[in-house]
Amino acid sequence: MNSIVLIQGDQAYFKMDAVIRICELISGWPRIFIILKYLPISFVNYFYTLIANNRYSIFGKRNECMIPDNNIRARFL
């Protein structure tokens, strides 16, 4: 799998569906992406895939990984 996955209970969400649901759970400026849930999921997944396939040219690439502090580390499996 080459995508973001959110698991809530016994339900799994993929690509933009996962991103939108994550944005519903957090606070701050990312909540703006909640408006995307009113568009057809195939339409927003197209743009998700387009950005994901070109993420290094858009956002750049680092030679090392970020080492998260304890607050951030506790949010991941």
N, C-alpha and C positions, 0 to 999 in steps of 0.2 A: 504494500500500500504506500503510495506516494502522496499522501494528503493528511490534513489535520483531521483528527477523530475526537469527538466528545462522547463520553459514555455517561449517561445519567440513568441510574437505576438499571433497568434491563433494556434500555433503548440506546442505540448508537446513532450518532449524527456525523455526517461527512461534509467536507468542503465548506461551502458558504453556509449551509444549514448549521454546521458546527460553529462557525464564526459568529453568525447572528445569535445563536443561543448563548455563546460565551459573552457576547456584548450585553445581553440581557442580564447577566449575572454580575457584571462588574460596574464600577462607577467611573465617571470621567468622560472625556471626549470620545472614546470608542463607542459609547452608547449611540452615537449618531448612525452607526451602521444598522441599527434595529429597523430603520425605515426600509431596508432592502428586503425584509420579509414580505412586503406587499407586492414585490415583483415576482414573476415566474422563476422558480428555482433553477430551471435549465438556463435561463438568461443570466442570472448572477453567477452560476457555476462556470459559464463560459468565460466570464471576466476573471473569476478566481483562477482558472486554469491558465489563462493568458498571463496573468501576473506571476503565478507560481513558476511557470516555465521560463520567465524572464527576470526572476527576482534578483539574480546577481548583477545583471546589467542595470536594473532599476535602483537597487539598494546597496550594491557593492558586496564585496566578499572579504572576510577577515581570515587571517592565517591562523588565528587561535580562537578557541571557544571562550565565551564568557563564563566565569566561575561565579555562580549565584551565591548571594549571602543566605543565611539561614531562613529569613522570611520568605524569600522567593523559592528556595529549595523545598520548603514544606508544602508548596502548592503543586508539586509534581510527584508522580509515582516513582 
